[in-house]
Amino acid sequence: MNKEAGLGRSVYLPALRFDGALPEPGGYGQIGSRFWKRPANWEQFVAAIRWAARDELPVRIGGPGFLAANLVSQLEKRRWMLHLVNYHARTGKPTGAIEVTCRLPAPAKEVRLYSPDTERSPAIPAKTEGTTVTFTLPPVTVYSIAAVSW
């Protein structure tokens, strides 16, 4: 159920449905990685979030379903840190190239990659249009961070 009030928007979704059998009740230490997956109705949640945000999300990431991402804002340093984790790292399956678009508070100055997958921390070529920056990261084998500064 979507609602608008003035300039605000809210969304109600009745349930987040787990995809598969639920883990046995108990401590968190008993929940193994086989339960680390998207919910069955994840697309409904993504659509609701995009609608509520008027499709003005700070970051968009194109990658496989086994890639997890977390965006951390470091405003005092005028940068965002985009953490990327490959949940198929044990199988040796890299992600493929990762397309990223960020809407920053100011025009981008630099995008730099930090990863145990590379020996150095290269600057990543980026295309900037106003405060939106688009770039392509190399495949993530295990873990990478894209530092986007402005």
C-alpha positions as CSV (number, residue, x, y, z in Angstrom):
1,M,0.0,0.0,0.0
2,N,1.6,3.3,-1.1
3,K,0.6,6.7,0.4
4,E,1.5,10.3,-0.3
5,A,1.1,13.1,2.2
6,G,2.4,16.5,1.1
7,L,6.0,15.9,-0.2
8,G,6.4,12.6,1.7
9,R,5.8,9.1,0.7
10,S,5.3,5.9,2.7
11,V,5.0,2.3,1.8
12,Y,3.5,-0.6,3.7
13,L,4.4,-4.2,2.9
14,P,2.8,-6.8,5.1
15,A,5.7,-9.3,5.2
16,L,9.2,-10.1,4.2
17,R,9.0,-13.7,3.0
18,F,12.0,-16.0,3.5
19,D,12.9,-18.0,0.4
20,G,13.1,-21.6,1.7
21,A,13.0,-23.3,5.1
22,L,13.5,-21.1,8.1
23,P,16.4,-21.9,10.5
24,E,15.6,-23.6,13.7
25,P,14.9,-21.1,16.6
26,G,18.0,-20.6,18.6
27,G,21.1,-18.4,18.9
28,Y,22.5,-16.5,16.0
29,G,25.6,-18.6,15.9
30,Q,23.5,-21.5,14.6
31,I,22.3,-19.6,11.5
32,G,24.8,-20.6,8.7
33,S,25.5,-19.0,5.4
34,R,22.9,-21.2,3.6
35,F,20.3,-18.7,5.0
36,W,22.1,-15.6,3.7
37,K,20.0,-14.9,0.7
38,R,17.4,-12.5,-0.6
39,P,13.8,-12.9,0.5
40,A,11.3,-14.4,-1.8
41,N,9.6,-11.0,-2.3
42,W,12.8,-8.9,-2.6
43,E,11.7,-7.3,-5.9
44,Q,8.5,-6.0,-4.2
45,F,10.7,-4.4,-1.5
46,V,13.1,-2.9,-4.1
47,A,10.2,-1.4,-6.1
48,A,8.6,0.0,-2.9
49,I,11.9,1.7,-1.8
50,R,12.4,3.2,-5.2
51,W,8.9,4.5,-5.3
52,A,9.2,6.0,-1.8
53,A,12.5,7.6,-2.7
54,R,11.1,9.0,-6.0
55,D,13.8,6.9,-7.7
56,E,16.5,9.3,-6.3
57,L,18.6,6.7,-4.5
58,P,22.2,7.7,-3.6
59,V,23.7,4.6,-5.4
60,R,22.7,2.1,-8.0
61,I,24.8,-1.1,-8.5
62,G,24.6,-3.5,-11.3
63,G,25.9,-6.9,-10.3
64,P,24.9,-10.5,-9.6
65,G,22.6,-11.6,-6.8
66,F,25.5,-13.0,-4.8
67,L,27.1,-9.5,-4.5
68,A,26.3,-7.6,-1.2
69,A,26.8,-3.9,-1.0
70,N,26.9,-1.4,1.8
71,L,27.3,2.4,1.4
72,V,29.0,4.3,4.2
73,S,29.0,8.1,4.3
74,Q,32.1,9.9,5.6
75,L,30.9,13.5,5.3
76,E,33.8,14.9,7.3
77,K,36.2,13.4,4.7
78,R,33.8,14.3,1.8
79,R,33.6,10.8,0.6
80,W,31.5,7.7,0.4
81,M,32.9,4.2,0.9
82,L,31.0,1.5,-1.1
83,H,31.8,-1.9,0.4
84,L,31.2,-4.9,-1.9
85,V,31.3,-8.5,-0.7
86,N,31.2,-11.6,-3.0
87,Y,29.2,-14.3,-1.2
88,H,30.4,-16.9,-3.7
89,A,34.1,-16.2,-2.9
90,R,34.5,-19.8,-1.6
91,T,33.6,-21.2,-5.0
92,G,36.1,-18.9,-6.7
93,K,33.4,-17.3,-8.8
94,P,34.1,-13.6,-9.4
95,T,31.3,-11.2,-10.0
96,G,32.1,-9.8,-13.4
97,A,32.5,-6.0,-13.9
98,I,30.3,-3.9,-11.6
99,E,28.5,-0.8,-12.9
100,V,28.0,1.9,-10.3
101,T,26.1,5.2,-10.4
102,C,26.3,7.6,-7.4
103,R,24.4,10.8,-6.7
104,L,26.8,12.8,-4.6
105,P,26.4,16.1,-2.6
106,A,28.9,17.7,-5.0
107,P,30.8,16.9,-8.2
108,A,33.1,13.9,-7.9
109,K,36.8,14.4,-7.6
110,E,38.1,10.8,-7.6
111,V,37.0,7.1,-7.4
112,R,39.6,4.8,-5.9
113,L,39.5,1.0,-5.5
114,Y,40.8,-0.8,-2.4
115,S,40.8,-4.6,-2.4
116,P,42.8,-7.6,-1.4
117,D,42.2,-8.7,-5.0
118,T,44.6,-6.1,-6.3
119,E,48.1,-5.2,-5.2
120,R,47.6,-1.4,-5.5
121,S,44.8,1.0,-5.0
122,P,44.1,2.3,-8.5
123,A,42.1,5.4,-9.5
124,I,39.0,4.3,-11.4
125,P,38.0,6.2,-14.6
126,A,34.6,7.9,-14.0
127,K,32.1,9.9,-15.9
128,T,30.7,12.9,-14.1
129,E,27.6,14.8,-15.0
130,G,26.8,17.4,-12.4
131,T,26.7,15.6,-9.1
132,T,26.2,12.2,-10.6
133,V,29.2,9.9,-11.2
134,T,29.2,6.6,-13.1
135,F,32.1,4.1,-13.1
136,T,32.8,0.5,-13.7
137,L,34.7,-1.6,-11.1
138,P,36.6,-4.7,-11.9
139,P,35.2,-8.1,-10.9
140,V,35.1,-8.7,-7.1
141,T,36.7,-12.0,-6.2
142,V,36.3,-11.6,-2.4
143,Y,35.9,-8.0,-1.2
144,S,36.4,-4.5,-2.5
145,I,35.8,-0.9,-1.5
146,A,35.2,1.9,-3.9
147,A,36.0,5.3,-2.3
148,V,34.2,8.1,-4.0
149,S,35.3,11.6,-3.0
150,W,34.0,15.0,-3.8
